[in-house]
Amino acid sequence: MVAAIDRTTTDDAPSPPARLSLTPGTASGLLDGAWWPRSRDLSRELPALAERLDHSWGRVTRVTVNPAFWPVIPRTVAVTGHTVHVGWFANEQDPHKLLLFSYSADRLDLLIIPPETDPAAAARLMSAATTPGGLLTASRLMEDERTAGDATESRGREEEWETEGGHASPPAGKPAGPPNPVDPAASPRPGGESSRKDHP
């Protein structure tokens, strides 16, 4: 994908607070937290994220993204009191990860939760990304959530079908219909002889 570069950021509308969760303590892991932006507009979303981190982590000077999910990538974004430079890497950076850099606190690796994510799924992803010492990549966390969501949706469809009168398939090797009626006169006698009398 070719990244579009926006050289100007003129939107001065205030942004709501960033939806951000950071890993507690100092335990190292592949991710340092998760960010759930409200849109795919970096010019609008990054100022709120940087402002929040400026006070709790360190002044953000630069961020990098993978352009896979961002239609426009600005070169710079104005934040209160300073400017954040934005870069991108198409092949070298996980598409679901944001890297933030500062002069004093080194680097943060954040899972990017897509804006359209259901709140329950976003909460699960926030929790998974902030597990101290976590060893799952951003893309792996997203794939695990998709797999879990697909399984839940499949179970829901099956339960709805059964509620409406459908029936689940029988276990392998067992007939689907009711058992055949048994003729008591045809039951075998000891010795293998049938109790049915075919003649008087």
N, C-alpha and C positions, 0 to 999 in steps of 0.2 A: 504494500500500500504506500502511495506517495503522500507524505505529510503536507498539509497546507499550512503555510506560515502567515500568521497575522502580525503585522508590524506595528499595529496601533491598538491601544486599549482605551476606549473613550467612555465606556459605560461606568457612570459614577453611582449607580443605584446601590444602596447598601445590601450586603449579603447576610442571610441568616447565619447563626453560629454553625461552625463546622461540626459534622457528626463524626467524631473521632474517638478511638479507644486505643490506649497504649498499653503495652505489656508492663505489668507491675514489677518493681524491683530491678535488678541488674542482670538477671539470668539471660544469657545469650541464646538466640535462636535464629532461624532463618527469617523471621518477621518480627518487627518491633511493634506491630499494631495493625489497625484497619481504619480505613477512611471510606465513608459512604456519601459521596457527593450527591447533590440534588439534580444535577444535569451533566451533560457531556461538554459543557462550555467551560474550558479551563480559565478563561479570562474572568469569568464570574465566580468560579468555585475556589480557585487558589488563594485569593486574598483572605477569605475567612479562615482557611486552613493555616496559612502562614501567620496570621495575627494570633491565632490561638497558640501556636507553637512558639512564637516569639517570646511569650511570657512564661511558658512552662518548660521549654526545652532549650531554646537558643534561637537567635535571629536567623531565619531561613534566607539563604543567599541564592540557592540554585535548586531546581528540581529537574528530574528527567522522567519521561514516560515512554511507553511503546505507543506508536501512533495507531495501533489497531482499532481502538475504541474511541479515539478523539478526532472529530472531523476537522478541527482547526487547532493548531498549536501556536500560541503566541511566542514571540522571542523573549518578551519581558512582560511582567505583570506588576503593576503598581500596588504596593502594600503600604499601609500607614507608616510613613517615615523612611521608607526605602523601596528598592526595586528587587524583584526576584527574577532571575534569569531562568529560562525554560529550554531544555534540550530534549532530544528524543533519540532512541535507538530501536530500529525495527527488528533486528535479529538478536542483539545481545541482551535485551531486557525482557523479562517476563511481561506479557501484555496485561496481566492483572496486578502489576506492582508499580508503585510510585516510589522513587528515591528522592529524599530530601537531604540537603547539605547545609551546614552552617560553619561559620568560622571557628566556633568554640566547641561544639558538641559532636563533630564528625558527621555521622550519617544515620538516617532512619529509613528502614525498608517497610513500607506499608502495603497491605493488601488493599486493592481498590474494589469496593463492592459496587456493582453496577447500580445506577440510579433507580432503575425500574424494579429492583429486587423487593420481594415481599418483606414486610417488617419482621416476620418470624424468622425467615431465612437469613435476613441481615443480622439479626441478633445472634443466631447460631454461628455465622461467619465471624462476627466480632469476637465472640467467645473463643472460637478456635484459633483465630489469629493472634490473640493476646495470651495464649497459654505459654508460661515461662518455659524456655528450652524447646519450644516446638520445632519439629524437624520437617514439616510439610511446606512445600513451596506454595506460592499464591495460586498458581494454576491448579495444583493438586487439591487445595482446599475448595476451589470453585467446582472442580470435577466431582469431588465427593458430595458436595451439596446438591449438584444436579442429579447425581445418581440416587441420593436419598429422596429427593423430591419426586423423581420418576417412579420410585418404588411406592411412595405414599400415594401418588395419584393413581397408580395401577390398582392398589388395594382398595382405594375409594371407589373406583369404577366397578370392581368386582362385587363389593358390598352393596352398591346401589343396584346392580343387576340382580343379585340374589333377593334383595328386598322387594323388587318389582316382580318376582315370580320366577326368575331364572334359577338354575341349579348349577353348582360347580361340577366339573367332570369327575367321574368316579375314579378311585385309585386304580392303577394299572392292574389288570388281571381279574378285576371284579366286574360283574355285569352291571349295566346301567339301569335296567328295569327291575321290576319286582321279581322275587324268586318264583320258579315254576311250581304249580300246585302238586302236591304229592298224593298219589293214589294209594291209600293204605292197603288195598287188596293186592297191589303189585310189590309190596315190600318183601325183600328176600327172607326166607326162613333159614334157620341154621342148616348148614350143609349145602347152601347155594340154591335150593329149590324155591321157586316162586310160589306165593300163596294164592295167586290167581288160578282159578279153575277154568280151563278153556273148554272142558266138556263135562257133561253130567257124570 
